[in-house]
Amino acid sequence: MLIDFFLEVRRAKVPASLREFLDLLEALQQRLAFADMEEFYYLARLCLVKDERHFDKFDLAFKSYFEGIEHLDQMLEALIPDDWLRAEFEKNLTEEEKAKIDSLGGLEELIETFKKRMEEQKERHAGGNKWIGTGGTSPFGADGYNPEGFRIGQKKGRHGRAIKVWEKREFRDLDDSVTLGIRNIKVALRRLRKFARQGAADKLDLDDTIRSTARNAGYLDLKMVPERHNAVKVLIFFDVGGSMDPHVKVCEELFSAARLEFKHMEYFYFHNFVYESVWTNNVRRMNETTSTWDILHKYSSDYKVIFVGDATMAPYEISHPGGSIEHWNEEAGATWFQRITEHFRKVVWINPLPEGYWGTGGSLGMTKQLVSNHMYPLTVDGLESAMKHLSK
């Protein structure tokens, strides 16, 4: 049964391994989840899913396989022979409990009586000594008293547990195939990390403090170190206006996530393609610009450079002097871009357009060639691939 469930998870593109499936089986043997569908869901997800990006895919696979089953005991009832369950039940009874069951005519008669009352009763019953319900003295029900009875569907804190947690799909926005959000952009950007301790020594170094105190005959000797920060230096260039207008929201999220993730980050704007100048304030873009030459002279070659744009324009805007639609550029955009790639060691281009729209020709093909094919889609997978390349 669980083998088919494991295969369903694999079909949902969750990279679960056989070793992880065996871990799940071992956990079930140790009764880490028993007769509770919600507990089984969390245990299975813990064992089979090692990356939060795949939580939503796992939820879909779980829903597909266990559709219509509210509780694990429903599944077990359908899969385990009745005589096995009865034998297991009797094995766990004490002699006193067996005697009490015999007082009602034996286990077989108790079960048959339970089935008949389930068929007769059409509504919830509370109190009393016959119907299946709560708070009474019937042998069947919950929260009541009868020493020879069945406990039905209740346990401490069980209210609300029948909700199918896998149908909530709380992790849908973490899926690498859906629209980005700041949270999963940050997760992707974290692949570009190089930590270093810089600044004032204001963080306790516990290991060194213990060693120094021991060497000091037990007298406390506090050791402090600067806090660790991501030392990677990043330049980001954003294409603005025109065909980029539909992508403003996702670019804003990328910008916000990058500001939070990278301590050393500078940003600039351009329109369609980079030429002899860029800017940092779109309102004053015509009056306050930064020379591209100044950027090449100011920032060292170890800066990681990220261009964000759809690369959709007339090819002559890249290949010819005067190609810019906003001003007369003395040199072609391709010339300026080549200078950038020659100065900085690592340059990537992030494209908000789906990869299926790129094609191989036109301005997109020219841009891909200029960036040595290091163009990536603005998805979690695309960002992770870009960060992986920049971190090499």
C-alpha positions as a LaTeX table, in Angstrom:
\begin{tabular}{lrrr}
\hline
Residue & $x$ (\AA) & $y$ (\AA) & $z$ (\AA) \\
\hline
Met1 & 0.00 & 0.00 & 0.00 \\
Leu2 & 2.69 & 2.52 & 0.99 \\
Ile3 & 4.78 & 1.54 & $-2.02$ \\
Asp4 & 2.04 & 2.90 & $-4.27$ \\
Phe5 & 1.91 & 6.06 & $-2.15$ \\
Phe6 & 5.70 & 6.43 & $-2.51$ \\
Leu7 & 5.40 & 6.06 & $-6.29$ \\
Glu8 & 2.63 & 8.69 & $-6.33$ \\
Val9 & 4.95 & 11.09 & $-4.50$ \\
Arg10 & 7.69 & 10.42 & $-7.05$ \\
Arg11 & 5.24 & 10.98 & $-9.91$ \\
Ala12 & 4.49 & 14.40 & $-8.40$ \\
Lys13 & 8.17 & 15.32 & $-9.03$ \\
Val14 & 9.16 & 15.12 & $-5.36$ \\
Pro15 & 12.75 & 13.76 & $-5.36$ \\
Ala16 & 12.16 & 11.22 & $-2.57$ \\
Ser17 & 14.68 & 8.40 & $-2.40$ \\
Leu18 & 14.24 & 4.75 & $-1.48$ \\
Arg19 & 16.30 & 5.36 & 1.65 \\
Glu20 & 13.84 & 8.03 & 2.76 \\
Phe21 & 10.93 & 5.66 & 2.11 \\
Leu22 & 12.59 & 3.01 & 4.29 \\
Asp23 & 13.01 & 5.65 & 7.00 \\
Leu24 & 9.26 & 6.28 & 6.85 \\
Leu25 & 8.51 & 2.57 & 7.21 \\
Glu26 & 10.88 & 2.30 & 10.17 \\
Ala27 & 9.24 & 5.33 & 11.82 \\
Leu28 & 5.83 & 3.68 & 11.39 \\
Gln29 & 7.15 & 0.46 & 12.92 \\
Gln30 & 8.22 & 2.53 & 15.93 \\
Arg31 & 4.66 & 3.92 & 16.07 \\
Leu32 & 5.69 & 7.55 & 15.68 \\
Ala33 & 2.32 & 7.89 & 13.95 \\
Phe34 & $-0.49$ & 5.49 & 14.75 \\
Ala35 & $-4.13$ & 5.53 & 13.63 \\
Asp36 & $-4.08$ & 9.27 & 12.98 \\
Met37 & $-4.10$ & 10.60 & 9.43 \\
Glu38 & $-2.77$ & 14.02 & 10.35 \\
Glu39 & 0.15 & 12.56 & 12.29 \\
Phe40 & 0.91 & 10.26 & 9.36 \\
Tyr41 & 0.83 & 13.23 & 6.95 \\
Tyr42 & 3.41 & 15.18 & 8.93 \\
Leu43 & 5.59 & 12.11 & 9.48 \\
Ala44 & 5.51 & 11.20 & 5.77 \\
Arg45 & 6.35 & 14.76 & 4.75 \\
Leu46 & 9.22 & 14.88 & 7.26 \\
Cys47 & 10.71 & 11.65 & 5.89 \\
Leu48 & 10.11 & 12.09 & 2.16 \\
Val49 & 10.53 & 15.84 & 1.55 \\
Lys50 & 13.91 & 17.45 & 2.19 \\
Asp51 & 13.31 & 20.80 & 0.46 \\
Glu52 & 10.42 & 23.12 & 1.31 \\
Arg53 & 9.98 & 23.94 & $-2.39$ \\
His54 & 8.44 & 20.47 & $-2.80$ \\
Phe55 & 5.91 & 20.74 & 0.06 \\
Asp56 & 3.11 & 21.75 & $-2.29$ \\
Lys57 & 3.86 & 18.90 & $-4.70$ \\
Phe58 & 3.77 & 16.49 & $-1.75$ \\
Asp59 & 0.40 & 17.89 & $-0.64$ \\
Leu60 & $-1.03$ & 17.29 & $-4.11$ \\
Ala61 & 0.31 & 13.73 & $-4.17$ \\
Phe62 & $-1.06$ & 13.05 & $-0.67$ \\
Lys63 & $-4.47$ & 14.40 & $-1.62$ \\
Ser64 & $-4.52$ & 12.37 & $-4.82$ \\
Tyr65 & $-3.68$ & 9.11 & $-3.05$ \\
Phe66 & $-5.70$ & 9.47 & 0.16 \\
Glu67 & $-8.70$ & 11.35 & $-1.29$ \\
Gly68 & $-11.84$ & 10.63 & 0.76 \\
Ile69 & $-10.07$ & 9.11 & 3.78 \\
Glu70 & $-10.52$ & 11.29 & 6.87 \\
His71 & $-8.76$ & 9.04 & 9.37 \\
Leu72 & $-6.02$ & 6.46 & 9.17 \\
Asp73 & $-8.25$ & 3.86 & 10.82 \\
Gln74 & $-10.55$ & 4.01 & 7.75 \\
Met75 & $-7.60$ & 3.10 & 5.57 \\
Leu76 & $-6.50$ & 0.30 & 7.91 \\
Glu77 & $-10.01$ & $-1.10$ & 8.07 \\
Ala78 & $-10.03$ & $-1.50$ & 4.30 \\
Leu79 & $-6.55$ & $-3.02$ & 4.11 \\
Ile80 & $-6.19$ & $-5.28$ & 7.18 \\
Pro81 & $-8.23$ & $-8.48$ & 7.47 \\
Asp82 & $-10.94$ & $-8.37$ & 10.13 \\
Asp83 & $-9.65$ & $-11.43$ & 11.98 \\
Trp84 & $-6.19$ & $-9.81$ & 12.29 \\
Leu85 & $-7.70$ & $-6.75$ & 13.95 \\
Arg86 & $-9.78$ & $-8.86$ & 16.34 \\
Ala87 & $-6.76$ & $-10.96$ & 17.31 \\
Glu88 & $-4.65$ & $-7.83$ & 17.92 \\
Phe89 & $-7.49$ & $-6.30$ & 19.95 \\
Glu90 & $-7.92$ & $-9.40$ & 22.13 \\
Lys91 & $-4.18$ & $-9.72$ & 22.66 \\
Asn92 & $-4.07$ & $-6.31$ & 24.36 \\
Leu93 & $-6.97$ & $-6.99$ & 26.76 \\
Thr94 & $-6.39$ & $-7.93$ & 30.38 \\
Glu95 & $-8.19$ & $-10.88$ & 31.91 \\
Glu96 & $-10.46$ & $-8.49$ & 33.80 \\
Glu97 & $-11.37$ & $-6.66$ & 30.57 \\
Lys98 & $-12.07$ & $-9.93$ & 28.81 \\
Ala99 & $-14.40$ & $-10.93$ & 31.66 \\
Lys100 & $-16.28$ & $-7.63$ & 31.37 \\
Ile101 & $-16.70$ & $-8.12$ & 27.61 \\
Asp102 & $-17.98$ & $-11.66$ & 28.23 \\
Ser103 & $-20.63$ & $-10.16$ & 30.51 \\
Leu104 & $-22.16$ & $-8.56$ & 27.40 \\
Gly105 & $-22.18$ & $-11.82$ & 25.50 \\
Gly106 & $-18.63$ & $-11.76$ & 24.13 \\
Leu107 & $-16.70$ & $-9.68$ & 21.64 \\
Glu108 & $-18.59$ & $-10.98$ & 18.60 \\
Glu109 & $-21.97$ & $-9.99$ & 20.03 \\
Leu110 & $-20.63$ & $-6.61$ & 21.16 \\
Ile111 & $-19.45$ & $-5.86$ & 17.64 \\
Glu112 & $-22.72$ & $-6.97$ & 16.06 \\
Thr113 & $-24.73$ & $-4.83$ & 18.50 \\
Phe114 & $-22.51$ & $-1.86$ & 17.67 \\
Lys115 & $-23.14$ & $-2.31$ & 13.93 \\
Lys116 & $-26.91$ & $-2.52$ & 14.43 \\
Arg117 & $-27.03$ & 0.65 & 16.51 \\
Met118 & $-24.88$ & 2.47 & 13.97 \\
Glu119 & $-27.47$ & 1.60 & 11.32 \\
Glu120 & $-30.41$ & 2.62 & 13.53 \\
Gln121 & $-29.01$ & 5.88 & 14.86 \\
Lys122 & $-29.24$ & 8.83 & 12.45 \\
Glu123 & $-28.10$ & 11.72 & 14.66 \\
Arg124 & $-25.68$ & 12.61 & 17.42 \\
His125 & $-26.72$ & 11.47 & 20.89 \\
Ala126 & $-25.37$ & 12.77 & 24.20 \\
Gly127 & $-26.04$ & 11.00 & 27.49 \\
Gly128 & $-28.14$ & 7.90 & 28.03 \\
Asn129 & $-27.35$ & 4.24 & 28.19 \\
Lys130 & $-28.18$ & 2.84 & 24.75 \\
Trp131 & $-27.29$ & 5.00 & 21.73 \\
Ile132 & $-23.81$ & 5.62 & 20.40 \\
Gly133 & $-22.82$ & 9.06 & 21.61 \\
Thr134 & $-20.97$ & 11.07 & 24.21 \\
Gly135 & $-21.17$ & 11.51 & 27.93 \\
Gly136 & $-23.46$ & 8.55 & 28.68 \\
Thr137 & $-23.18$ & 4.97 & 29.89 \\
Ser138 & $-23.69$ & 3.16 & 26.59 \\
Pro139 & $-20.95$ & 0.66 & 25.70 \\
Phe140 & $-20.39$ & 2.65 & 22.52 \\
Gly141 & $-19.22$ & 6.27 & 22.29 \\
Ala142 & $-16.85$ & 8.69 & 23.91 \\
Asp143 & $-16.39$ & 10.78 & 27.06 \\
Gly144 & $-18.90$ & 8.65 & 28.98 \\
Tyr145 & $-18.60$ & 5.63 & 31.22 \\
Asn146 & $-19.12$ & 1.95 & 30.58 \\
Pro147 & $-16.28$ & $-0.45$ & 31.38 \\
Glu148 & $-17.26$ & $-2.88$ & 28.62 \\
Gly149 & $-17.54$ & $-0.34$ & 25.82 \\
Phe150 & $-16.10$ & 0.89 & 22.51 \\
Arg151 & $-14.46$ & 4.30 & 22.21 \\
Ile152 & $-15.69$ & 6.06 & 19.06 \\
Gly153 & $-13.84$ & 8.82 & 17.21 \\
Gln154 & $-12.70$ & 10.94 & 20.15 \\
Lys155 & $-9.55$ & 11.69 & 22.04 \\
Lys156 & $-8.20$ & 14.66 & 23.94 \\
Gly157 & $-7.88$ & 17.66 & 21.62 \\
Arg158 & $-9.15$ & 15.78 & 18.57 \\
His159 & $-11.67$ & 18.46 & 17.53 \\
Gly160 & $-10.83$ & 19.83 & 14.12 \\
Arg161 & $-8.30$ & 17.13 & 13.29 \\
Ala162 & $-10.52$ & 15.77 & 10.51 \\
Ile163 & $-9.61$ & 18.78 & 8.37 \\
Lys164 & $-7.46$ & 17.60 & 5.49 \\
Val165 & $-4.32$ & 19.58 & 6.17 \\
Trp166 & $-2.88$ & 18.52 & 2.82 \\
Glu167 & $-5.73$ & 20.33 & 1.07 \\
Lys168 & $-4.78$ & 23.66 & 2.68 \\
Arg169 & $-1.66$ & 23.82 & 0.48 \\
Glu170 & $-0.09$ & 26.42 & 2.76 \\
Phe171 & 3.22 & 26.09 & 0.90 \\
Arg172 & 1.92 & 26.75 & $-2.59$ \\
Asp173 & 4.01 & 29.93 & $-2.94$ \\
Leu174 & 7.20 & 27.96 & $-2.26$ \\
Asp175 & 6.77 & 25.81 & $-5.36$ \\
Asp176 & 9.47 & 26.56 & $-7.92$ \\
Ser177 & 6.90 & 26.49 & $-10.72$ \\
Val178 & 4.62 & 29.28 & $-9.45$ \\
Thr179 & 4.85 & 33.05 & $-9.09$ \\
Leu180 & 7.68 & 34.25 & $-6.92$ \\
Gly181 & 7.35 & 35.98 & $-3.56$ \\
Ile182 & 9.91 & 37.73 & $-1.38$ \\
Arg183 & 10.27 & 34.69 & 0.87 \\
Asn184 & 11.26 & 32.19 & $-1.79$ \\
Ile185 & 13.35 & 34.76 & $-3.66$ \\
Lys186 & 15.41 & 35.14 & $-0.48$ \\
Val187 & 15.74 & 31.35 & $-0.25$ \\
Ala188 & 17.10 & 31.27 & $-3.81$ \\
Leu189 & 19.47 & 34.22 & $-3.29$ \\
Arg190 & 21.00 & 32.53 & $-0.25$ \\
Arg191 & 22.97 & 30.28 & $-2.57$ \\
Leu192 & 25.16 & 33.31 & $-3.22$ \\
Arg193 & 26.82 & 33.55 & 0.17 \\
Lys194 & 30.32 & 34.06 & 1.40 \\
Phe195 & 30.36 & 34.84 & 5.10 \\
Ala196 & 32.99 & 36.95 & 6.82 \\
Arg197 & 33.30 & 38.57 & 10.22 \\
Gln198 & 33.50 & 42.33 & 9.90 \\
Gly199 & 32.94 & 45.31 & 12.17 \\
Ala200 & 32.87 & 45.64 & 15.96 \\
Ala201 & 33.39 & 42.57 & 18.14 \\
Asp202 & 29.92 & 42.45 & 19.70 \\
Lys203 & 29.01 & 38.75 & 19.44 \\
Leu204 & 29.94 & 36.17 & 22.09 \\
Asp205 & 32.26 & 33.42 & 20.87 \\
Leu206 & 31.05 & 30.64 & 23.15 \\
Asp207 & 33.61 & 27.99 & 22.16 \\
Asp208 & 36.58 & 30.32 & 22.58 \\
Thr209 & 35.14 & 31.64 & 25.85 \\
Ile210 & 34.94 & 28.09 & 27.27 \\
Arg211 & 38.50 & 27.27 & 26.17 \\
Ser212 & 39.90 & 30.54 & 27.54 \\
Thr213 & 38.04 & 30.16 & 30.83 \\
Ala214 & 39.39 & 26.61 & 31.24 \\
Arg215 & 42.93 & 27.78 & 30.54 \\
Asn216 & 42.38 & 30.61 & 33.05 \\
Ala217 & 41.78 & 28.19 & 35.96 \\
Gly218 & 38.03 & 28.71 & 35.84 \\
Tyr219 & 38.00 & 32.50 & 35.89 \\
Leu220 & 35.56 & 33.74 & 33.28 \\
Asp221 & 37.33 & 35.05 & 30.18 \\
Leu222 & 34.82 & 36.37 & 27.67 \\
Lys223 & 35.79 & 36.30 & 24.00 \\
Met224 & 33.91 & 38.42 & 21.49 \\
Val225 & 33.93 & 38.36 & 17.70 \\
Pro226 & 32.29 & 40.50 & 15.00 \\
Glu227 & 28.98 & 39.20 & 13.70 \\
Arg228 & 29.11 & 37.17 & 10.51 \\
His229 & 27.71 & 38.84 & 7.40 \\
Asn230 & 27.34 & 37.85 & 3.81 \\
Ala231 & 30.47 & 39.40 & 2.30 \\
Val232 & 29.41 & 38.94 & $-1.32$ \\
Lys233 & 29.36 & 42.24 & $-3.28$ \\
Val234 & 26.58 & 42.64 & $-5.84$ \\
Leu235 & 25.66 & 45.07 & $-8.61$ \\
Ile236 & 22.10 & 44.83 & $-9.93$ \\
Phe237 & 20.90 & 46.59 & $-13.09$ \\
Phe238 & 17.12 & 46.77 & $-13.62$ \\
Asp239 & 15.46 & 47.40 & $-16.98$ \\
Val240 & 12.54 & 49.84 & $-16.46$ \\
Gly241 & 9.67 & 51.08 & $-18.57$ \\
Gly242 & 8.05 & 49.86 & $-21.76$ \\
Ser243 & 7.70 & 46.09 & $-21.98$ \\
Met244 & 8.97 & 45.74 & $-18.38$ \\
Asp245 & 5.89 & 47.45 & $-16.92$ \\
Pro246 & 3.97 & 44.14 & $-16.46$ \\
His247 & 6.91 & 42.80 & $-14.44$ \\
Val248 & 7.17 & 45.68 & $-11.97$ \\
Lys249 & 5.76 & 43.73 & $-9.01$ \\
Val250 & 8.07 & 40.73 & $-9.28$ \\
Cys251 & 11.08 & 43.03 & $-9.86$ \\
Glu252 & 10.15 & 44.97 & $-6.73$ \\
Glu253 & 10.05 & 41.71 & $-4.79$ \\
Leu254 & 13.43 & 40.69 & $-6.18$ \\
Phe255 & 14.86 & 44.10 & $-5.27$ \\
Ser256 & 13.45 & 43.92 & $-1.71$ \\
Ala257 & 14.76 & 40.40 & $-1.18$ \\
Ala258 & 18.21 & 41.33 & $-2.51$ \\
Arg259 & 18.40 & 44.40 & $-0.23$ \\
Leu260 & 17.70 & 42.16 & 2.76 \\
Glu261 & 20.05 & 39.39 & 1.68 \\
Phe262 & 23.14 & 41.29 & 0.51 \\
Lys263 & 24.89 & 43.78 & 2.77 \\
His264 & 27.10 & 45.06 & $-0.05$ \\
Met265 & 24.73 & 45.80 & $-2.91$ \\
Glu266 & 24.46 & 48.68 & $-5.39$ \\
Tyr267 & 21.68 & 49.08 & $-7.93$ \\
Phe268 & 21.15 & 51.01 & $-11.16$ \\
Tyr269 & 18.44 & 51.35 & $-13.79$ \\
Phe270 & 18.55 & 51.27 & $-17.59$ \\
His271 & 15.99 & 51.15 & $-20.38$ \\
Asn272 & 16.07 & 48.23 & $-22.84$ \\
Phe273 & 19.87 & 48.01 & $-22.92$ \\
Val274 & 22.89 & 49.46 & $-21.16$ \\
Tyr275 & 24.80 & 52.29 & $-22.85$ \\
Glu276 & 27.22 & 54.99 & $-21.66$ \\
Ser277 & 25.15 & 55.89 & $-18.57$ \\
Val278 & 22.67 & 54.47 & $-16.07$ \\
Trp279 & 20.75 & 56.04 & $-13.18$ \\
Thr280 & 19.50 & 55.40 & $-9.63$ \\
Asn281 & 16.47 & 57.71 & $-9.58$ \\
Asn282 & 13.83 & 57.17 & $-12.25$ \\
Val283 & 12.21 & 60.55 & $-11.64$ \\
Arg284 & 15.50 & 62.34 & $-12.46$ \\
Arg285 & 16.77 & 59.88 & $-15.01$ \\
Met286 & 17.42 & 62.58 & $-17.60$ \\
Asn287 & 19.34 & 64.88 & $-15.24$ \\
Glu288 & 21.12 & 62.64 & $-12.74$ \\
Thr289 & 22.95 & 59.79 & $-14.41$ \\
Thr290 & 26.00 & 57.71 & $-13.59$ \\
Ser291 & 28.62 & 57.10 & $-16.24$ \\
Thr292 & 29.11 & 53.44 & $-17.10$ \\
Trp293 & 32.84 & 54.18 & $-17.25$ \\
Asp294 & 32.65 & 55.36 & $-13.62$ \\
Ile295 & 31.05 & 52.08 & $-12.60$ \\
Leu296 & 33.81 & 50.10 & $-14.31$ \\
His297 & 36.46 & 52.18 & $-12.53$ \\
Lys298 & 34.77 & 52.31 & $-9.11$ \\
Tyr299 & 33.71 & 48.71 & $-8.53$ \\
Ser300 & 36.28 & 45.94 & $-8.44$ \\
Ser301 & 36.10 & 42.86 & $-10.63$ \\
Asp302 & 34.98 & 40.61 & $-7.76$ \\
Tyr303 & 31.53 & 42.23 & $-7.73$ \\
Lys304 & 28.79 & 39.86 & $-8.92$ \\
Val305 & 26.72 & 41.54 & $-11.64$ \\
Ile306 & 23.04 & 40.81 & $-12.23$ \\
Phe307 & 21.00 & 42.28 & $-15.08$ \\
Val308 & 17.22 & 42.03 & $-14.80$ \\
Gly309 & 15.21 & 42.61 & $-17.97$ \\
Asp310 & 13.12 & 40.95 & $-20.66$ \\
Ala311 & 15.73 & 41.67 & $-23.39$ \\
Thr312 & 12.85 & 42.43 & $-25.75$ \\
Met313 & 13.65 & 45.28 & $-28.15$ \\
Ala314 & 14.68 & 45.98 & $-31.72$ \\
Pro315 & 17.98 & 44.21 & $-32.48$ \\
Tyr316 & 19.56 & 47.47 & $-33.66$ \\
Glu317 & 19.22 & 48.85 & $-30.10$ \\
Ile318 & 21.97 & 46.40 & $-29.19$ \\
Ser319 & 24.06 & 46.25 & $-32.33$ \\
His320 & 24.24 & 49.82 & $-33.71$ \\
Pro321 & 25.38 & 53.28 & $-32.58$ \\
Gly322 & 22.32 & 55.51 & $-32.27$ \\
Gly323 & 20.18 & 52.46 & $-31.58$ \\
Ser324 & 18.79 & 53.78 & $-28.30$ \\
Ile325 & 15.21 & 55.00 & $-28.57$ \\
Glu326 & 15.78 & 57.72 & $-25.94$ \\
His327 & 19.05 & 59.41 & $-26.93$ \\
Trp328 & 21.93 & 59.23 & $-29.40$ \\
Asn329 & 24.46 & 56.65 & $-28.23$ \\
Glu330 & 27.88 & 57.08 & $-29.81$ \\
Glu331 & 28.77 & 53.43 & $-29.28$ \\
Ala332 & 26.59 & 50.35 & $-29.63$ \\
Gly333 & 25.04 & 48.72 & $-26.56$ \\
Ala334 & 26.88 & 45.50 & $-27.39$ \\
Thr335 & 30.18 & 47.38 & $-27.05$ \\
Trp336 & 29.30 & 48.62 & $-23.58$ \\
Phe337 & 28.06 & 45.23 & $-22.48$ \\
Gln338 & 31.26 & 43.61 & $-23.67$ \\
Arg339 & 33.26 & 46.06 & $-21.54$ \\
Ile340 & 31.17 & 45.07 & $-18.53$ \\
Thr341 & 31.68 & 41.33 & $-19.06$ \\
Glu342 & 35.41 & 41.84 & $-19.58$ \\
His343 & 35.77 & 43.80 & $-16.33$ \\
Phe344 & 33.57 & 41.76 & $-13.99$ \\
Arg345 & 34.30 & 38.08 & $-13.57$ \\
Lys346 & 30.70 & 36.93 & $-13.14$ \\
Val347 & 27.70 & 38.39 & $-14.99$ \\
Val348 & 24.21 & 36.88 & $-15.34$ \\
Trp349 & 20.96 & 38.05 & $-16.90$ \\
Ile350 & 17.64 & 37.32 & $-15.13$ \\
Asn351 & 14.64 & 37.35 & $-17.48$ \\
Pro352 & 11.05 & 37.68 & $-16.13$ \\
Leu353 & 9.67 & 36.20 & $-19.34$ \\
Pro354 & 8.99 & 32.43 & $-19.30$ \\
Glu355 & 11.87 & 30.52 & $-20.83$ \\
Gly356 & 9.59 & 29.07 & $-23.48$ \\
Tyr357 & 9.18 & 32.54 & $-25.04$ \\
Trp358 & 12.88 & 33.27 & $-25.45$ \\
Gly359 & 13.69 & 31.60 & $-28.73$ \\
Thr360 & 17.16 & 31.81 & $-30.26$ \\
Gly361 & 17.03 & 34.87 & $-32.49$ \\
Gly362 & 16.35 & 38.59 & $-32.27$ \\
Ser363 & 17.37 & 40.73 & $-29.33$ \\
Leu364 & 16.92 & 37.85 & $-26.88$ \\
Gly365 & 19.33 & 35.66 & $-28.79$ \\
Met366 & 21.84 & 38.51 & $-29.07$ \\
Thr367 & 21.63 & 39.19 & $-25.32$ \\
Lys368 & 22.08 & 35.51 & $-24.47$ \\
Gln369 & 25.18 & 35.42 & $-26.64$ \\
Leu370 & 26.63 & 38.57 & $-25.02$ \\
Val371 & 26.13 & 37.07 & $-21.56$ \\
Ser372 & 27.66 & 33.74 & $-22.66$ \\
Asn373 & 24.29 & 31.98 & $-22.37$ \\
His374 & 24.05 & 32.79 & $-18.65$ \\
Met375 & 20.45 & 33.98 & $-18.95$ \\
Tyr376 & 18.05 & 32.52 & $-16.39$ \\
Pro377 & 14.27 & 32.78 & $-15.88$ \\
Leu378 & 12.92 & 34.71 & $-12.92$ \\
Thr379 & 11.78 & 31.58 & $-11.06$ \\
Val380 & 13.12 & 29.89 & $-7.93$ \\
Asp381 & 14.99 & 27.33 & $-10.05$ \\
Gly382 & 16.26 & 30.04 & $-12.37$ \\
Leu383 & 17.50 & 32.22 & $-9.53$ \\
Glu384 & 19.18 & 29.28 & $-7.82$ \\
Ser385 & 20.96 & 28.37 & $-11.06$ \\
Ala386 & 22.08 & 31.98 & $-11.51$ \\
Met387 & 23.34 & 32.21 & $-7.92$ \\
Lys388 & 25.14 & 28.91 & $-8.31$ \\
His389 & 26.98 & 30.26 & $-11.34$ \\
Leu390 & 27.85 & 33.54 & $-9.59$ \\
Ser391 & 29.18 & 31.70 & $-6.54$ \\
Lys392 & 31.72 & 29.61 & $-8.48$ \\
\hline
\end{tabular}
